[in-house]
């Protein structure tokens, strides 16, 4: 009997927490929709209100913050680190990065697999050449971040044909 009351109390706490999360999510999406760059970020495959707000919060809305996509990619940790000496050549993941942005980019790349056919093709290509799942997602996030930087710099919505020019060519098909 006491265990039943305990379980019922815990379930009530979980339900209250879920309700609070739903309210916070609605408020976040509403506040994000009012941002001047929200339309650009909403046009990106794989980014919705919550994940788009996370990405925007971490990179900031100052267009001069990152002078090139390389700076943004390095900040996010998607740019690879290459160690080469003599005949040895090693590419590894960047450890010094904004971990919150890196996590958001990981989930963005994962979501883009479903929302963008060219992104899925790029991921599959990276897997076919030997990348592990996380490395392929990191490479995809690297590509996505570069294009997002361009869109934010030029105040343009996302265009899959511009983001993936090789996917639109007949040779790639």
C-alpha positions, -999 to 999 in steps of 0.1 A, spaced: 0 0 0 28 25 9 47 15 -22 16 23 -43 13 57 -28 50 64 -34 47 54 -71 15 75 -75 34 105 -60 64 100 -83 41 97 -113 24 130 -103 58 147 -100 68 134 -135 35 146 -150 40 181 -134 76 182 -148 64 173 -182 37 200 -181 64 226 -170 87 215 -199 58 219 -224 51 254 -211 88 264 -213 91 250 -248 61 270 -260 75 301 -245 109 295 -260 94 289 -295 73 321 -291 103 342 -280 125 327 -308 99 335 -335 103 372 -326 140 372 -334 150 389 -366 170 358 -378 144 333 -368 130 330 -404 165 321 -417 171 295 -391 136 281 -395 143 275 -432 172 252 -423 164 215 -426 166 198 -392 163 230 -371 130 238 -354 121 262 -327 140 247 -298 171 235 -316 172 266 -337 171 287 -306 199 267 -291 221 272 -321 213 309 -323 219 314 -286 254 298 -288 266 315 -320 250 348 -311 233 372 -335 263 395 -342 271 390 -379 307 402 -373 314 377 -345 328 351 -369 346 366 -399 346 332 -418 328 299 -416 361 284 -404 359 304 -372 324 292 -365 333 256 -373 363 257 -350 342 273 -322 316 245 -326 342 218 -327 332 204 -361 363 215 -379 388 186 -379 423 188 -364 449 174 -387 482 162 -373 508 154 -399 545 146 -396 565 129 -423 545 101 -437 520 100 -409 487 118 -412 460 117 -385 427 136 -384 409 138 -351 380 156 -335 385 190 -319 385 188 -281 385 225 -274 351 238 -284 318 251 -272 303 219 -259 267 232 -259 270 243 -295 288 210 -304 259 190 -288 233 211 -307 252 206 -339 253 169 -333 215 168 -329 210 191 -359 231 169 -382 212 138 -369 178 155 -376 190 167 -410 194 131 -421 156 129 -421 148 163 -434 173 167 -463 180 141 -489 214 156 -499 225 157 -462 216 120 -460 236 113 -491 266 132 -477 263 112 -444 261 79 -463 291 89 -484 311 96 -453 301 62 -438 310 45 -471 345 59 -470 351 46 -435 339 73 -410 322 61 -379 287 74 -371 299 103 -349 326 113 -373 302 113 -402 277 134 -382 305 158 -373 315 162 -409 278 168 -418 275 194 -391 306 210 -404 290 214 -438 257 226 -423 274 252 -402 293 266 -431 261 271 -451 243 285 -420 271 310 -416 266 321 -453 229 324 -449 232 345 -418 259 367 -433 238 373 -465 204 374 -448 192 346 -471 170 316 -464 184 281 -467 185 267 -502 193 229 -506 205 233 -541 230 260 -531 240 241 -499 246 209 -518 256 219 -554 271 185 -563 238 167 -553 220 187 -580 244 177 -608 235 148 -631 268 131 -624 260 128 -587 226 114 -595 
